[in-house]
């Protein structure tokens, strides 16, 4: 592999890692620190691109159906979507506290 290609791959991996950190931080704020009387915050991190297989968004890890359902969904549905996308992203749900 060329040096340029290796550098591009490294930069892409770093960008993906930063996006996962951003999503994890947003999950903690939305699921742990949010006020109960406020709407459940969106997981969108403004990286709105679908994966090559079109299974989910590369930024927030929601499926197309979850993205569509979000705006009309109640808190229960939105919390379910958060749980599913965190699992899809390989991130720990911050609601599952460590004891």
GICORMO-V851340 format. One record per helix or strand of 2 or more residues. SS is the DSSP state (A for helix, B for strand). FROM is the first residue (numbers start at 1). TO is the last residue. Records with the same first field share a line. If there is no record, write none. Layout:
BEGIN
SS=FROM-TO ; FROM-TO
END
This chain:
BEGIN
A=3-33 ; 64-70 ; 75-89
END
